[in-house]
Amino acid sequence: MMETWQAILADSIVSHEQLARRLPGLDPHLAEVIARYPLRINPYYLKLIEEHGAPLAKQAIPDIAELRDPVGLIDPLAEEDLTVAPNLIHKYPDHALLLVHHQCAMYCRFCTRKRKVGSAAMAVPAQGFDATFDYLAAHPNIREVLLSGGDPLLLPDDILDHILARLRQISSIEVIRIGSRVPCTLPMRVTNQLVGILRRHHPLYINTHFNHPAELTEEAGRACQLLADGGIPLGCQTVLLKGVNDKSEILKKLFLGLLRLRVKPYYLFQTDLTAGTNHFRVRTSEGLAIMRQLYGHISGMAVPTFALDAPGGKGKIPLTPGYVTEYGDTLRFTSYRGEACSYPEPDAL
Ligand SMILES: *Cc1c(COP(=O)(O)O)cnc(C)c1O
């Protein structure tokens, strides 16, 4: 019989001792990192690490640099200040973010919510989400609710179903979006039963999170296929990470591979200024240079928006290579091939 996703997850590496058994010679100081930031590498992702090495290992295996970050902030996106009801972060006028679960199938070392992921500080409040649902009902300008965490798809089916049903009782909420790394890090969690639940709450979108083409396995492909066949539009939020995917050839392969799985690359994120993640940051100029290698060179469907989530909760800022060389009655710009072009503006009046 196939192992259940719960059994696979229960078999994860969560301690320094367990990790050292798999990786002899592991730095003993990493125990301090793990005491500060949680560790979880499940057997599925561990196997990928063993097959593909550094680009996947860096995402999952703690690094002493996490404790030696000179610039990072505990809460760079000011999420605590923007929290308006239990676990509800309201930053934009028409959509809000609800943290419904504190656990993940793997704890990414570059996590933006490193300050609290995997900990009780993020757990569902004891009194539940009643006050949160009341807030959403009282703010009909909120058209879309994003579920994140932690990973919403690690919730038991019945609890997830209950949360989605409660959201659906609020008529002003048009769209539900779930952010989940499960299709990448624990694809066996995507079962027929789960898809059956999700599709009862349409329009429901899922934005998943793949960072490297080696993550596009047969299992991940099957998970995406189940979701897409359930009528769930799929997007991907990739993070630009030093030593993982900071090369245009890697990202091209990733984005084209995602498109084949019916996953639309949505965002490529500049790493947030989260404490403990400085060693993953790449200069924005390098990100822009990578974007130049994408626009026009591969299908526009495969090109995400490169974005920076502004410190202080100021919102996402799209970063686009500068194609325009001159604004005026004639717009002058360069093509993706570097040719000088122009476009006459209509008469101003
Ligand atoms: C990123 C984010 C969103 C979603 O932004 P989109 O551009 O719509 O994907 C919503 N709320 C918060 C607090 C966020 O950080």
The ligand as a Tripos MOL2 file, in Angstrom:
@<TRIPOS>MOLECULE
LIG
   15    15     1     0     0
SMALL
NO_CHARGES

@<TRIPOS>ATOM
      1 C1          1.7770   39.6730   -0.9960 C.3       1 LIG1
      2 C2          0.5810   40.0070   -0.2080 C.ar      1 LIG1
      3 C3         -0.6910   39.9400   -0.7690 C.ar      1 LIG1
      4 C4         -0.9430   39.5170   -2.1940 C.3       1 LIG1
      5 O1         -0.4910   40.4090   -3.1480 O.3       1 LIG1
      6 P1         -0.7710   40.1240   -4.6840 P.3       1 LIG1
      7 O2          0.0470   41.1350   -5.4020 O.co2     1 LIG1
      8 O3         -2.2440   40.2620   -4.9090 O.co2     1 LIG1
      9 O4         -0.3260   38.7100   -4.9730 O.co2     1 LIG1
     10 C5         -1.7470   40.2840    0.0280 C.ar      1 LIG1
     11 N1         -1.5930   40.6600    1.3070 N.ar      1 LIG1
     12 C6         -0.3870   40.7290    1.8750 C.ar      1 LIG1
     13 C7         -0.2820   41.1580    3.2930 C.3       1 LIG1
     14 C8          0.7420   40.3960    1.1480 C.ar      1 LIG1
     15 O5          1.9560   40.4620    1.7130 O.3       1 LIG1
@<TRIPOS>BOND
     1     1     2 1
     2     2     3 ar
     3     2    14 ar
     4     3     4 1
     5     3    10 ar
     6     4     5 1
     7     5     6 1
     8     6     7 2
     9     6     8 1
    10     6     9 1
    11    10    11 ar
    12    11    12 ar
    13    12    13 1
    14    12    14 ar
    15    14    15 1
@<TRIPOS>SUBSTRUCTURE
     1 LIG1         1 GROUP 0 **** ****
